[in-house]
Amino acid sequence: MVAVTQTKPWLVQKYGGTSLGKLLDTICCKIIPQYNAGHNLIVVCSAFSGTLKASGTTSLLLQCITYAEEGFDAQKRLIDLVDLIKDNHLAVLKAFMSSHARTAAHSRIYEETVHGVQNECEGLKKFLLAAQIIGELSARSKDRVISLGEKLACMIVAACLSCNGTPAKAVCLDNIISSAFGSSINDQVAAFERLGPRLYRVLADQIAGRIRECGNAIPIVTGFFGIMPDSLLQTVGRGYSDLCAAMCAVAVGAEELQIWKEVDGIFTADPRKVPSARLLSTVTAEEATELTYYGSEVIHPLTMDQIRDAGIPLRLKNVFKPSGNGTIIYPSMDSSAPNSPASASSDGSEGSPRVIAPLSSFMLENGYHGAQQERRRPTAVTVKDDILLINVVCNRNTKSQGFLTQVFDRLERTKIPVDLVATSERHVSLAVQAPSDPSALLRLREELERFGQVAITSHMSIVTVVGHKMRNMVGVSNEILSALASAQIDIYLISQGASKVNISLVVEADNALAAMNAIHSEVLKIPTHREQENRFIPGKTFFSFGFCLFDYLVSLHLPLALPRHELPFQIHTNTHKHTHRERK
């Protein structure tokens, strides 16, 4: 762990590629300097991205790999694409340095960064053109290509911060695997098998050394860490930068890990699909993991494992609303790690936001009861689209005890992961993510038909209801099923038993939105906008109350401040009746 040389606590911030692409000036001139005033800060950067992930740097680099494997026929397209990546980054740097005063004062930093970006892109171009001779790239070579995106982003962010008066230094982790386990692939594979999950703690110790070398400058760390034997994308996935940020937090014993996105935090449902969705002040680590796996882009599950074991809270914040509290994710109450800082709030000054210790009442206020953090209602509902439902009925000549083994063996061969499973002795239903390669599904069907009858239904979705200790919520399953029945939505598969945190159901994709809204309203008990508006529209009950109140006041002969000519017509009628009764 890095020794703290000052009294300031450590804080790790991770910025996504879209945030950096849209709000680089805000991040480098406002957010980072504000937090740096009161913390030892570490910044982790993803590769720059546009509005769509498909146009981001990582996606463009993956396309470069495709062109390299296509051979000489794609040579011009490859060169043009690398030049596009270079021009995109230089344009971002030039836009930040558009002020004449800023350019004049920091021309050396600007020129060095431009030169560095150009060299990195030219090196990539030569590497990929050489790879075209062979027509393929190994997993390690692909990792090397992908790492360029984070390296360029960190170079530019470090330059922008330094030009703004905040010393910063880019830290590239593309060789951290070889530093930790040696350059031999066999040695690395052996270390991976020996260490298992402890691998990431070893890498955190390596990161600590890199951070120590930065001195008083802010380390701007690449989200990409290490050229792995079996590819980082295959081992971790596209969320590897979140995991890198978690390892940085573990390396320095950070007070908090912050993930900065373009949303306020975690909602009870996707606000783009459910307008009445509410921002959640906090969720548990288990809930965040389930929401990520079943459709919500919250946080990588491996990230949650690292910070949970270290007792470090994670906060999601919005780059468009830096002063907002976002959503905080605490380490689990049953963790052996000590309680960590929780709720960040402004101390009223213009300096760095301070971090204050958590209170048990905070969790109680947000619906978590007791030491086990049990909830009385589910927390959120999410949808995972592009799902296939595979039903396999075992042939009579196949032994039932080996049926499931054969099914999952075929799935492993075709590398199709399973989201949900429901089984009987001779029947299995599987909900799987539709593979990007249609031939993989065709091969799977052929394999499964050797020992069973196969039916594949496409255009399905998984609707998942998430809530901590949901298994203890009496009647929640009945409420979910009743809500979907009222909305006339058919259910094709239900799964709960293996998880205490979620109940998942497979429905037709066309009904997924209606299902999510029905559950959000009827099970989470969050009214729709129309229901909320109706509460403020005076109805019959309101006027009935008004009639009774007016009659009562008149019977007491109390003076009324409202003149008779301004009373509603119905009240005039009531008054006349009352006066008529008094005459009698």
SEKE-50506 format. One line per field, with one value per residue (C-alpha): residue number from 1; x, y, z. Coordinates in nm, 4 decimals. Layout:
BEGIN
kegu: (NUM  ...) $
X: (X  ...) $
Y: (Y  ...) $
Z: (Z  ...) $
***
This chain:
BEGIN
kegu: (1  2  3  4  5  6  7  8  9  10  11  12  13  14  15  16  17  18  19  20  21  22  23  24  25  26  27  28  29  30  31  32  33  34  35  36  37  38  39  40  41  42  43  44  45  46  47  48  49  50  51  52  53  54  55  56  57  58  59  60  61  62  63  64  65  66  67  68  69  70  71  72  73  74  75  76  77  78  79  80  81  82  83  84  85  86  87  88  89  90  91  92  93  94  95  96  97  98  99  100  101  102  103  104  105  106  107  108  109  110  111  112  113  114  115  116  117  118  119  120  121  122  123  124  125  126  127  128  129  130  131  132  133  134  135  136  137  138  139  140  141  142  143  144  145  146  147  148  149  150  151  152  153  154  155  156  157  158  159  160  161  162  163  164  165  166  167  168  169  170  171  172  173  174  175  176  177  178  179  180  181  182  183  184  185  186  187  188  189  190  191  192  193  194  195  196  197  198  199  200  201  202  203  204  205  206  207  208  209  210  211  212  213  214  215  216  217  218  219  220  221  222  223  224  225  226  227  228  229  230  231  232  233  234  235  236  237  238  239  240  241  242  243  244  245  246  247  248  249  250  251  252  253  254  255  256  257  258  259  260  261  262  263  264  265  266  267  268  269  270  271  272  273  274  275  276  277  278  279  280  281  282  283  284  285  286  287  288  289  290  291  292  293  294  295  296  297  298  299  300  301  302  303  304  305  306  307  308  309  310  311  312  313  314  315  316  317  318  319  320  321  322  323  324  325  326  327  328  329  330  331  332  333  334  335  336  337  338  339  340  341  342  343  344  345  346  347  348  349  350  351  352  353  354  355  356  357  358  359  360  361  362  363  364  365  366  367  368  369  370  371  372  373  374  375  376  377  378  379  380  381  382  383  384  385  386  387  388  389  390  391  392  393  394  395  396  397  398  399  400  401  402  403  404  405  406  407  408  409  410  411  412  413  414  415  416  417  418  419  420  421  422  423  424  425  426  427  428  429  430  431  432  433  434  435  436  437  438  439  440  441  442  443  444  445  446  447  448  449  450  451  452  453  454  455  456  457  458  459  460  461  462  463  464  465  466  467  468  469  470  471  472  473  474  475  476  477  478  479  480  481  482  483  484  485  486  487  488  489  490  491  492  493  494  495  496  497  498  499  500  501  502  503  504  505  506  507  508  509  510  511  512  513  514  515  516  517  518  519  520  521  522  523  524  525  526  527  528  529  530  531  532  533  534  535  536  537  538  539  540  541  542  543  544  545  546  547  548  549  550  551  552  553  554  555  556  557  558  559  560  561  562  563  564  565  566  567  568  569  570  571  572  573  574  575  576  577  578  579  580  581  582  583  584) $
X: (0.0000  0.1244  0.2235  0.0365  0.2940  0.0353  -0.2676  -0.5006  -0.6914  -0.6701  -0.9519  -0.9754  -1.1835  -1.2595  -1.3923  -1.5632  -1.4753  -1.8006  -1.7539  -1.4004  -1.5158  -1.7978  -1.6728  -1.2927  -1.2716  -1.5114  -1.3285  -0.9787  -1.0559  -1.3256  -1.3917  -1.0386  -0.8848  -1.1735  -1.1206  -0.7433  -0.7520  -0.8508  -0.7346  -0.4444  -0.6093  -0.5723  -0.7539  -0.8296  -0.9285  -1.1120  -1.0456  -1.2156  -1.5593  -1.8336  -2.2071  -2.2221  -1.9920  -1.9526  -1.7743  -1.5464  -1.1706  -1.1855  -1.4406  -1.2252  -0.9198  -1.1159  -1.2019  -0.8306  -0.7682  -1.0324  -0.8673  -0.5261  -0.6623  -0.8198  -0.4749  -0.3486  -0.6943  -0.7817  -0.4496  -0.5830  -0.8819  -0.6464  -0.4191  -0.7142  -0.8651  -0.5428  -0.5096  -0.8689  -0.7873  -0.4836  -0.6757  -0.9596  -0.7217  -0.5254  -0.8520  -0.9532  -0.6168  -0.6289  -0.9809  -0.8675  -0.5679  -0.7753  -0.7092  -0.4071  -0.2872  -0.3012  -0.1135  0.1609  0.2222  0.2304  0.3511  0.6159  0.3585  0.1328  0.4078  0.5352  0.1859  0.1186  0.4505  0.3700  0.0262  0.1729  0.4487  0.2061  -0.0251  0.2603  0.3892  0.0442  0.0229  0.3550  0.2604  -0.0727  0.0707  0.3250  0.0445  -0.1309  0.1454  0.0365  -0.3311  -0.4023  -0.3159  -0.2653  -0.4587  -0.1561  -0.1194  -0.4847  -0.4366  -0.1454  -0.3642  -0.6530  -0.4223  -0.3493  -0.6920  -0.6359  -0.2728  -0.3716  -0.6524  -0.4172  -0.1558  -0.4126  -0.5765  -0.2349  -0.1408  -0.4696  -0.4366  -0.0745  -0.1651  -0.4378  -0.1903  -0.2522  0.0616  -0.0245  0.1595  0.0351  0.0823  0.0586  -0.0102  0.0155  0.3240  0.2084  0.1418  0.4976  0.6315  0.4385  0.4747  0.7557  0.7511  0.7036  0.3481  0.3797  0.4818  0.1892  -0.0620  0.0753  0.0455  -0.3131  -0.4108  -0.2306  -0.3611  -0.7188  -0.9056  -0.5937  -0.4345  -0.5890  -0.4424  -0.0950  -0.1617  -0.2802  0.0596  0.2280  0.0040  0.0993  0.4619  0.3710  0.1681  0.4547  0.6786  0.4523  0.5538  0.3332  0.1801  -0.1657  -0.1309  -0.3459  -0.3745  -0.4750  -0.7909  -0.6218  -0.3975  -0.1699  -0.1367  -0.2881  -0.2222  -0.5899  -0.6752  -0.8022  -1.1289  -1.1892  -1.0852  -1.2574  -1.4667  -1.5270  -1.5590  -1.1914  -1.1275  -1.3684  -1.1721  -0.8470  -0.9903  -1.0880  -0.7343  -0.5991  -0.8317  -0.7145  -0.3500  -0.3645  -0.6407  -0.8634  -1.1335  -1.3710  -1.3831  -1.5824  -1.7103  -1.8116  -2.0780  -2.3406  -2.6249  -2.7041  -2.6508  -2.8568  -3.2323  -3.5231  -3.5542  -3.4124  -3.5488  -3.5496  -3.8055  -3.9838  -4.0402  -4.1324  -3.8031  -3.6362  -3.2721  -3.1492  -2.9275  -2.7713  -2.7809  -2.5922  -2.2966  -2.4995  -2.7812  -2.5378  -2.3817  -2.7182  -2.8330  -2.5155  -2.5461  -2.9095  -2.9001  -2.8175  -2.4722  -2.3827  -2.0467  -1.8363  -1.8925  -1.5170  -1.4958  -1.7478  -1.5488  -1.2314  -1.3802  -1.6063  -1.3105  -1.1163  -1.4108  -1.4050  -1.7332  -1.8046  -1.9968  -2.1523  -2.1567  -2.2712  -2.0161  -2.3011  -2.3944  -2.0688  -2.2324  -2.4853  -2.4386  -2.5019  -2.5502  -2.3259  -2.2520  -2.1256  -1.9292  -2.1678  -2.2591  -2.1449  -1.8010  -1.5075  -1.3700  -1.4261  -1.6888  -1.5657  -1.6529  -1.9880  -2.1731  -1.9929  -2.1307  -2.0077  -1.8672  -1.9937  -1.6577  -1.5332  -1.2608  -1.2760  -1.5965  -1.5434  -1.6331  -1.8168  -1.8640  -2.1791  -2.4712  -2.6888  -2.9874  -2.8797  -2.9417  -3.2653  -3.3910  -3.3344  -3.5295  -3.2587  -3.3493  -3.1317  -2.7859  -2.8779  -2.9967  -3.3292  -3.5786  -3.9571  -3.9899  -3.7663  -3.5131  -3.5170  -3.6267  -3.4173  -3.4389  -3.1825  -3.2683  -3.1611  -3.2289  -3.2864  -3.4972  -3.3689  -3.5871  -3.4344  -3.6332  -3.4180  -3.4569  -3.5656  -3.2404  -3.0370  -2.9723  -3.1350  -2.8499  -2.6089  -2.8551  -2.7612  -2.3904  -2.4209  -2.6256  -2.3785  -2.0825  -2.2238  -2.2782  -1.9167  -1.7904  -1.9773  -1.8858  -2.2480  -2.2997  -2.6265  -2.8224  -3.1088  -3.1859  -3.5016  -3.4937  -3.6915  -3.5701  -3.5821  -3.6332  -3.4223  -3.5032  -3.2168  -3.2171  -2.8973  -2.7620  -2.7975  -2.4468  -2.3040  -2.2010  -2.5146  -2.3101  -2.2408  -2.6144  -2.6462  -2.3619  -2.5196  -2.8531  -2.6902  -2.5023  -2.8098  -3.0292  -2.8024  -2.9627  -3.2824  -3.5557  -3.4618  -3.6829  -3.5251  -3.7386  -3.5837  -3.6835  -3.7127  -3.6088  -3.5191  -3.7022  -3.5195  -3.6513  -3.3668  -3.3888  -3.1557  -3.2632  -3.5570  -3.6054  -3.7277  -3.9933  -4.3173  -4.5543  -4.3232  -4.3316  -4.7100  -4.7107  -4.4797  -4.6849  -5.0115  -4.8763  -4.7774  -5.1084  -5.2990  -5.0962  -5.1752  -4.8082  -4.7094  -4.4093  -4.1900  -3.9359  -3.8963  -3.5770  -3.5183  -3.3886  -3.0132  -3.0189  -3.1401  -3.1205  -3.3293  -3.6259  -3.5884  -3.8551  -3.8372  -4.1036  -4.1453  -3.9311  -4.2389  -4.3809  -4.0609  -4.1317  -4.4882  -4.3652  -4.1046  -4.3581  -4.6144  -4.3630  -4.2275  -4.5751  -4.7409  -4.4510  -4.2026  -4.5073  -4.3742  -4.6706  -4.6575  -4.6550  -5.0257  -5.1036  -4.8962  -5.0737  -5.4165  -5.3379  -5.3298  -5.6478  -5.9506  -6.2060  -6.5386  -6.3825  -6.2294  -6.5576  -6.7524  -6.5124  -6.5645  -6.9415  -6.9283  -6.6813  -6.8873  -7.2116  -7.0393  -6.9016  -7.2403  -7.4120  -7.1764  -7.2680  -6.8962  -6.8094  -6.6467  -6.3680  -6.4814  -6.7652  -7.0770  -7.0436  -6.7007  -6.8171  -6.8526  -7.2017  -7.2360  -7.1603  -7.4209  -7.6720  -7.5742  -7.6061  -7.9521  -8.0593  -7.9169  -8.0944  -8.4169  -8.3806  -8.3195  -8.6422  -8.8344) $
Y: (0.0000  0.3500  0.5443  0.8706  1.1470  1.4128  1.4369  1.4349  1.1086  0.9177  0.9415  0.7554  0.8939  0.7058  0.8893  0.7129  0.7782  0.9568  1.1926  1.2769  1.3280  1.5663  1.7514  1.7433  2.1130  2.0753  1.7684  1.9159  2.2742  2.2275  1.8783  1.7410  2.0636  2.0935  1.7442  1.7699  2.0540  1.8185  1.4740  1.2777  1.2128  0.9318  0.9604  0.6566  0.7199  0.5131  0.5634  0.8677  0.7970  0.9786  0.9748  0.6131  0.3379  0.2130  0.5380  0.5356  0.4824  0.1238  0.0281  0.1918  0.0006  -0.3248  -0.2380  -0.1802  -0.5373  -0.6616  -0.4755  -0.6127  -0.9677  -0.9068  -0.8678  -0.6275  -0.5701  -0.3603  -0.1746  0.1691  0.1393  0.0464  0.3464  0.5841  0.4523  0.4928  0.8466  0.9144  0.8034  1.0315  1.3304  1.2823  1.3058  1.5975  1.7826  1.7326  1.8664  2.1615  2.2542  2.2598  2.4762  2.7145  3.0015  3.2003  3.2717  2.9022  2.8036  3.0654  2.9738  2.5987  2.5570  2.3041  2.0739  2.1071  2.0274  1.7311  1.5846  1.6297  1.4636  1.1781  1.1148  1.1123  0.8671  0.6290  0.6235  0.5766  0.2887  0.1285  0.1719  -0.0047  -0.2849  -0.3512  -0.3282  -0.5917  -0.8059  -0.7926  -1.0098  -1.2946  -1.2059  -1.2637  -1.1291  -1.3221  -1.2400  -1.0546  -0.8544  -0.7540  -0.6386  -0.4237  -0.2574  -0.1961  -0.0421  0.2545  0.4098  0.4572  0.5582  0.8452  0.9549  0.9726  1.1666  1.4307  1.4520  1.4880  1.7624  1.9489  1.9359  2.0528  2.3417  2.4382  2.4566  2.1105  1.8929  1.5525  1.2556  0.9818  0.6280  0.3463  -0.0031  -0.1981  -0.3886  -0.4497  -0.8216  -0.8873  -0.6745  -0.8837  -1.2345  -1.2223  -1.1999  -1.5746  -1.6646  -1.9980  -1.8237  -1.5839  -1.8629  -2.0568  -1.7466  -1.6880  -2.0462  -2.0395  -1.7056  -1.7073  -1.4012  -1.2987  -1.2067  -0.8602  -0.7912  -0.8648  -0.6243  -0.3633  -0.3850  -0.3268  -0.0252  0.1171  0.1283  0.3139  0.5686  0.6261  0.7252  1.0214  1.2166  1.5232  1.5006  1.3480  0.9981  0.9748  0.5981  0.3997  0.1973  -0.0775  -0.2902  -0.5528  -0.7641  -1.0897  -1.4382  -1.4875  -1.1235  -0.8660  -0.8307  -1.2056  -1.2263  -0.9141  -0.7586  -0.3988  -0.2843  -0.3400  0.0285  0.0110  -0.2867  -0.0944  0.1943  -0.0503  -0.1898  0.1641  0.2258  -0.0951  -0.0062  0.3187  0.2336  0.5009  0.6715  0.6351  0.5236  0.7478  0.6428  0.9498  0.8977  1.1031  1.0009  1.0986  0.7460  0.4268  0.4550  0.2306  0.1673  0.3052  0.6642  0.6617  0.3793  0.4487  0.8254  0.7920  0.6190  0.7597  0.8098  0.5750  0.7306  0.3916  0.0257  -0.2744  -0.4229  -0.7357  -0.5316  -0.3320  -0.6537  -0.8038  -0.4837  -0.4812  -0.8449  -0.8149  -0.5101  -0.1921  -0.0487  0.0096  -0.1376  -0.4413  -0.7355  -0.7863  -0.4220  -0.4836  -0.7823  -0.5750  -0.2833  -0.5067  -0.7091  -0.3895  -0.2143  0.0809  0.2538  0.3305  0.6351  0.6985  1.0668  1.2795  1.4901  1.7239  1.7738  1.7572  1.8883  1.6028  1.3223  1.0461  0.6874  0.5346  0.1615  0.0470  -0.2661  -0.5338  -0.5192  -0.8783  -0.8019  -0.8404  -0.5087  -0.2080  0.0484  0.3008  0.6611  0.6941  1.0084  1.2923  1.6398  1.9919  2.1550  2.4921  2.6189  2.6388  2.3853  2.0118  1.8289  1.6464  1.2869  1.2117  0.8835  0.6789  0.6552  0.3461  0.5777  0.6575  0.2983  0.2862  0.6031  0.4373  0.1213  -0.1097  -0.2533  -0.4171  -0.5671  -0.7807  -0.4745  -0.6389  -0.4552  -0.4660  -0.3907  -0.4555  -0.1878  -0.1720  -0.3412  -0.3778  -0.5405  -0.7335  -0.7442  -0.9549  -1.2858  -1.6302  -1.8940  -2.2461  -2.5444  -2.8914  -3.2130  -3.5196  -3.8164  -4.1413  -4.3095  -4.0528  -4.1107  -3.8363  -3.8188  -3.7065  -3.4822  -3.1526  -3.2291  -3.2731  -2.9558  -2.7359  -2.9041  -2.7958  -2.4433  -2.4304  -2.5447  -2.2706  -2.0112  -1.9075  -1.8009  -1.8844  -1.6208  -1.8312  -2.2013  -2.3979  -2.7785  -3.0968  -3.4559  -3.4633  -3.1001  -2.7840  -2.4220  -2.1754  -1.7991  -1.6937  -1.3762  -1.3931  -1.4550  -1.1954  -1.4774  -1.6499  -1.9561  -2.0206  -2.0622  -2.2908  -2.5112  -2.5205  -2.6331  -2.9105  -3.0308  -3.0271  -3.2095  -3.5145  -3.6039  -3.3998  -3.2017  -2.8341  -2.5255  -2.1785  -1.8685  -1.5340  -1.1753  -1.2290  -1.0219  -1.0883  -0.8702  -0.8758  -0.7449  -0.6717  -0.6309  -0.7127  -1.0287  -1.0577  -1.4210  -1.2971  -1.0695  -1.2610  -1.2371  -1.0463  -1.3236  -1.3175  -0.9397  -0.9651  -1.2349  -1.0527  -0.7298  -0.9057  -1.0944  -0.7658  -0.6289  -0.9487  -1.0387  -1.4049  -1.5429  -1.8033  -1.8738  -1.7844  -1.8038  -1.7195  -2.0084  -1.9543  -1.5871  -1.4029  -1.0745  -1.1105  -1.2694  -1.2957  -1.3637  -1.4124  -1.2326  -1.1393  -0.8409  -0.6484  -0.6779  -0.5966  -0.2254  -0.2842  -0.5465  -0.3136  -0.0324  -0.2651  -0.3977  -0.0497  0.0783  -0.2220  -0.3970  -0.1181  0.0998  0.4007  0.5706  0.6726  1.0408  1.0245  0.8744  1.1427  1.4180  1.2772  1.3149  1.6914  1.7214  1.8116  1.5357  1.4413  1.3581  1.7044  1.8801  1.6539  1.7542  2.1202  2.0894  1.9338  2.1918  2.4822  2.3483  2.3014  2.6571  2.8026  2.6019  2.7661  3.1112  3.1848  3.4679  3.3531  3.5512  3.4425  3.6600  3.4757  3.5880  3.4169  3.0790  2.7895  2.7255  2.3962  2.5678  2.8376  2.5583  2.3948  2.7265  2.7825  2.4399  2.5060  2.8387  2.6728  2.4136  2.6904  2.8676  2.5490) $
Z: (0.0000  -0.0817  0.2278  0.2720  0.3020  0.3784  0.6021  0.3017  0.2399  -0.0880  -0.3423  -0.6744  -0.9611  -1.2803  -1.5874  -1.8750  -2.2354  -2.3144  -2.0179  -2.1300  -2.4865  -2.3926  -2.0834  -2.0828  -1.9956  -1.7003  -1.5705  -1.5966  -1.4936  -1.2278  -1.0942  -1.0554  -0.9137  -0.6644  -0.5244  -0.5453  -0.2919  -0.0107  -0.1285  -0.2643  -0.5981  -0.8521  -1.1858  -1.4048  -1.7673  -2.0252  -2.3939  -2.5463  -2.6864  -2.8707  -2.8149  -2.9345  -2.8063  -3.1652  -3.2575  -2.9530  -2.9673  -2.8361  -3.1019  -3.3715  -3.2480  -3.2632  -3.6223  -3.6875  -3.5694  -3.8149  -4.1027  -4.0050  -4.0194  -4.3616  -4.5182  -4.7858  -4.9342  -4.6266  -4.6064  -4.7071  -4.4745  -4.1920  -4.2519  -4.2771  -3.9556  -3.7562  -3.8934  -3.7863  -3.4309  -3.4285  -3.5682  -3.3176  -3.0220  -3.1590  -3.2216  -2.8556  -2.7366  -2.9761  -2.8632  -2.4991  -2.5897  -2.8030  -2.5623  -2.6893  -2.3359  -2.2460  -2.5634  -2.5145  -2.1510  -2.2052  -2.5623  -2.4564  -2.2935  -2.5969  -2.8470  -2.6442  -2.6213  -2.9944  -3.0715  -2.8316  -2.9862  -3.3354  -3.2373  -3.0668  -3.3698  -3.6137  -3.4035  -3.4094  -3.7840  -3.8420  -3.6055  -3.7767  -4.1274  -4.0288  -3.8887  -4.2282  -4.3700  -4.1406  -4.1542  -3.7858  -3.4400  -3.1195  -2.8026  -2.6647  -2.9864  -2.9705  -2.6125  -2.7254  -2.9884  -2.7475  -2.4853  -2.7127  -2.6463  -2.2725  -2.3271  -2.5605  -2.3266  -2.0266  -2.2233  -2.3167  -1.9720  -1.8037  -2.0494  -1.9984  -1.6188  -1.6294  -1.8600  -1.6129  -1.3241  -1.1748  -1.2052  -1.3513  -1.4978  -1.7289  -1.5922  -1.8486  -1.7153  -2.0412  -1.9153  -1.5577  -1.6120  -1.7272  -1.4405  -1.1884  -1.3317  -1.5876  -1.9664  -2.0209  -2.1169  -1.9400  -1.6175  -1.6475  -1.7085  -1.4104  -1.1896  -1.3039  -1.2205  -0.8861  -0.7605  -0.8857  -0.7495  -0.5519  -0.8846  -0.8707  -0.5273  -0.6641  -0.9504  -0.6981  -0.5267  -0.8630  -0.9263  -0.5867  -0.6997  -1.0200  -0.8229  -0.5806  -0.8732  -0.9589  -0.6486  -0.6020  -0.9510  -0.9919  -1.1426  -1.4572  -1.4884  -1.7956  -1.7492  -1.9514  -1.7301  -1.8727  -2.1827  -2.0585  -2.2025  -2.2883  -2.3728  -2.1242  -2.3158  -2.2883  -1.9231  -1.7863  -2.0644  -2.1721  -1.8093  -1.7336  -1.6561  -1.3593  -1.2274  -1.2721  -1.0692  -0.7937  -0.7856  -0.7571  -0.4622  -0.2961  -0.3658  -0.1676  0.0821  -0.0678  0.1341  -0.1603  -0.5216  -0.7550  -1.0973  -1.3002  -1.5659  -1.7517  -1.5185  -1.1595  -1.0278  -1.0018  -1.0543  -0.9624  -1.3385  -1.6604  -1.6602  -2.0402  -2.0321  -1.7031  -1.6620  -1.2938  -1.2050  -0.8927  -0.8062  -0.5327  -0.2667  -0.1937  -0.2943  -0.1633  -0.3480  -0.4242  -0.5755  -0.7906  -0.9198  -1.0152  -1.1850  -1.3935  -1.4969  -1.5968  -1.8181  -1.6245  -1.6969  -1.3339  -1.2394  -1.3326  -1.0905  -1.0408  -0.9355  -0.6608  -0.5377  -0.4964  -0.3054  -0.0952  0.0293  0.1042  0.2722  0.0305  -0.0651  -0.4286  -0.5458  -0.8877  -0.9816  -1.2741  -1.4637  -1.5614  -1.1924  -0.9938  -0.6750  -0.6613  -0.4080  -0.6639  -0.5484  -0.2808  -0.2655  0.0739  0.1530  0.2775  0.6454  0.6929  0.5504  0.7835  0.6620  0.8850  0.8062  0.5542  0.4785  0.3205  0.2483  0.0739  0.1221  0.0830  0.3885  0.2783  0.1529  -0.2025  -0.1335  -0.1789  -0.0835  0.2434  0.3216  0.6452  0.8302  0.7640  1.0011  1.0398  1.0086  0.6509  0.5428  0.7418  0.5733  0.2374  0.3194  0.4590  0.7971  1.0613  1.0503  0.7477  0.5505  0.4713  0.2553  0.2649  -0.1045  -0.4067  -0.4935  -0.8725  -1.1931  -1.5069  -1.8507  -2.0532  -2.4230  -2.7194  -2.5417  -2.6907  -2.5141  -2.5829  -2.4866  -2.5044  -2.4456  -2.3805  -2.6157  -2.4552  -2.5574  -2.3632  -1.9941  -1.7906  -1.5378  -1.8110  -1.9907  -1.8274  -1.8515  -2.2276  -2.2715  -2.0852  -2.2526  -2.5910  -2.4628  -2.3440  -2.6826  -2.8655  -2.5962  -2.5375  -2.1732  -1.9966  -1.8039  -1.6633  -1.6338  -1.5474  -1.5486  -1.4953  -1.5301  -1.9110  -2.0015  -1.9741  -2.0630  -2.1091  -2.1509  -2.3314  -2.4847  -2.8630  -3.0054  -3.2410  -3.4757  -3.6154  -3.7076  -3.3368  -3.2734  -3.5744  -3.4457  -3.0990  -3.2400  -3.4405  -3.1319  -2.9069  -3.1604  -3.1287  -2.7964  -2.7761  -2.9448  -2.9656  -2.9934  -3.0057  -2.9557  -3.0428  -2.9666  -2.5904  -2.2861  -1.9234  -1.6708  -1.3373  -1.0056  -0.7624  -0.3855  -0.0993  0.0875  -0.1507  -0.0560  0.2836  0.1307  0.1915  -0.1050  -0.3406  -0.6028  -0.5964  -0.6426  -0.9442  -1.1107  -1.0349  -1.1831  -1.5050  -1.5169  -1.4835  -1.7747  -1.9724  -2.0149  -2.0626  -1.8730  -2.0427  -1.7656  -1.3973  -1.1921  -0.8265  -0.6190  -0.6626  -0.5664  -0.2591  -0.4483  -0.7633  -0.9344  -1.3122  -1.5721  -1.9475  -2.1520  -2.5162  -2.6087  -2.7239  -2.3707  -2.1798  -2.1449  -2.0272  -1.7806  -1.6363  -1.5929  -1.4336  -1.1803  -1.1100  -1.0309  -0.8646  -0.6884  -0.6133  -0.5350  -0.7250  -0.8947  -1.2579  -1.3508  -1.4333  -1.0929  -0.9233  -1.1166  -1.0305  -0.6626  -0.7101  -0.9194  -0.6995  -0.7391  -0.5878  -0.2529  -0.2310  -0.3047  -0.0673  0.2071  0.1102  0.1325  0.4786  0.6057  0.4723  0.6240  0.9573  0.9630  0.8690  1.1426  1.3937  1.2552  1.1919  0.9512  0.6284  0.4630  0.1150  -0.0246  -0.1348  -0.4953  -0.5161  -0.3838  -0.6309  -0.7616  -0.5729  -0.2413  -0.3113  -0.3589  -0.0315  0.1504  0.0139  0.1331  0.4761  0.5042  0.3963  0.6757  0.9300  0.8252  0.8895) $
***
